[in-house]
Amino acid sequence: MPDAEGLALARLAGQVPTLPPGGGGDVIVEIGAYCGRSTLYLSYGILAALGDVPPGGRSPSAGQSPSAGQSPSAGQSPSAGQSPSAGRPVVLSVDHHHGSEEMQAGWEHHHGEFVDPGTGVMDTLPTWRHNIASAGVESLVIGVIGDSQTVATSVSCVAGLVFIDGGHGSQPAWADYRCWAPRVALGGWLAIHDVFPDPADGGRPPFEVYMQALHSGAFREEHELHCGSLRVLRRVSSGV
Ligand SMILES: C[S@@+](CC[C@H](N)C(=O)[O-])C[C@H]1O[C@@H](n2cnc3c(N)ncnc32)[C@H](O)[C@@H]1O
């Protein structure tokens, strides 16, 4: 996720506390965390909105490298001493941490350093956890480790923001939409990453899902919140 898109995501997360508690203002759902880059942007946005991080402070940059995690500018423990919620939204970060299809060995986005030598399977959880802890945002983030569809069957919540950036193939992208878009509170936001109207720029499923959400009538576009391939919709009625 490029910095500009991450900062746009942070600004969006910062709007969630304006929703009422119980009506979406206390939960952000992230589908697809990888090493925590977007998780940190979401956390940073919450902290910035609530005055815990100076606006324009350093942005997080948890990326490909296990050592690449940086903290939001509030330092190592912006939330030290506070209770897990303390009136702020929490980020439910859902990922099985075994990587998407295109991250497996032999594919374009494979990074061998994330293969667990004991199991031979990709495992980004230790890196994600390291980055969340290093940034001092553990009290804001709840890691939900599992398949996003399976998680959806056992976790019920109304979210102020659902950010979808999980599997980008047709099956996982549609499953994430069907499972998680209905969780967006009235007045809340659905953000989808890697939406490319031009097929030359990237895969189709996130764009198709985005168009379906728009055509459902339950969401309207928030043009001013768009950035790059990050597209944002706001729920205006029930029906999805
Ligand atoms: C594109 S990456 C997420 C990138 C992250 N949002 C960021 O900005 O750094 C996609 C992630 O989705 C996860 N994923 C793919 N399919 C999934 C599924 N069915 N359930 C849970 N996680 C899944 C992968 O493990 C991977 O970490």
The ligand as an SDF file (V2000), in Angstrom:
LIG
                    3D

 27 29  0  0  0  0  0  0  0  0999 V2000
   -2.8640   -7.8310   -0.0610 C   0  0  0  0  0  0  0  0  0  0  0  0
   -2.4750   -8.6070    1.4520 S   0  0  0  0  0  0  0  0  0  0  0  0
   -2.9950   -7.4380    2.6420 C   0  0  0  0  0  0  0  0  0  0  0  0
   -2.1090   -6.2250    2.6600 C   0  0  0  0  0  0  0  0  0  0  0  0
   -2.3640   -5.3090    3.8410 C   0  0  0  0  0  0  0  0  0  0  0  0
   -3.7360   -4.8210    3.8570 N   0  0  0  0  0  0  0  0  0  0  0  0
   -1.4150   -4.1350    3.7570 C   0  0  0  0  0  0  0  0  0  0  0  0
   -1.8330   -3.0320    3.4010 O   0  0  0  0  0  0  0  0  0  0  0  0
   -0.2220   -4.3220    4.0260 O   0  0  0  0  0  0  0  0  0  0  0  0
   -3.7010   -9.8220    1.5400 C   0  0  0  0  0  0  0  0  0  0  0  0
   -3.7510  -10.5930    2.8590 C   0  0  0  0  0  0  0  0  0  0  0  0
   -4.9880  -11.2870    2.8840 O   0  0  0  0  0  0  0  0  0  0  0  0
   -4.8030  -12.5230    3.5300 C   0  0  0  0  0  0  0  0  0  0  0  0
   -5.8410  -13.4390    3.0670 N   0  0  0  0  0  0  0  0  0  0  0  0
   -6.0690  -13.8680    1.8010 C   0  0  0  0  0  0  0  0  0  0  0  0
   -7.1410  -14.6780    1.7710 N   0  0  0  0  0  0  0  0  0  0  0  0
   -7.6180  -14.7350    3.0320 C   0  0  0  0  0  0  0  0  0  0  0  0
   -8.7120  -15.4180    3.6440 C   0  0  0  0  0  0  0  0  0  0  0  0
   -9.5470  -16.1890    2.9400 N   0  0  0  0  0  0  0  0  0  0  0  0
   -8.8960  -15.2840    4.9780 N   0  0  0  0  0  0  0  0  0  0  0  0
   -8.0480  -14.5150    5.7140 C   0  0  0  0  0  0  0  0  0  0  0  0
   -6.9940  -13.8380    5.1790 N   0  0  0  0  0  0  0  0  0  0  0  0
   -6.7830  -13.9540    3.8660 C   0  0  0  0  0  0  0  0  0  0  0  0
   -3.4140  -12.9580    3.1560 C   0  0  0  0  0  0  0  0  0  0  0  0
   -2.8980  -13.8450    4.1130 O   0  0  0  0  0  0  0  0  0  0  0  0
   -2.6720  -11.6300    3.0760 C   0  0  0  0  0  0  0  0  0  0  0  0
   -1.9640  -11.3640    4.2520 O   0  0  0  0  0  0  0  0  0  0  0  0
  1  2  1  0
  2  3  1  0
  2 10  1  0
  3  4  1  0
  4  5  1  0
  5  6  1  0
  5  7  1  0
  7  8  2  0
  7  9  1  0
 10 11  1  0
 11 12  1  0
 11 26  1  0
 12 13  1  0
 13 14  1  0
 13 24  1  0
 14 15  1  0
 14 23  1  0
 15 16  2  0
 16 17  1  0
 17 18  1  0
 17 23  2  0
 18 19  1  0
 18 20  2  0
 20 21  1  0
 21 22  2  0
 22 23  1  0
 24 25  1  0
 24 26  1  0
 26 27  1  0
M  CHG  2   2   1   9  -1
M  END
$$$$
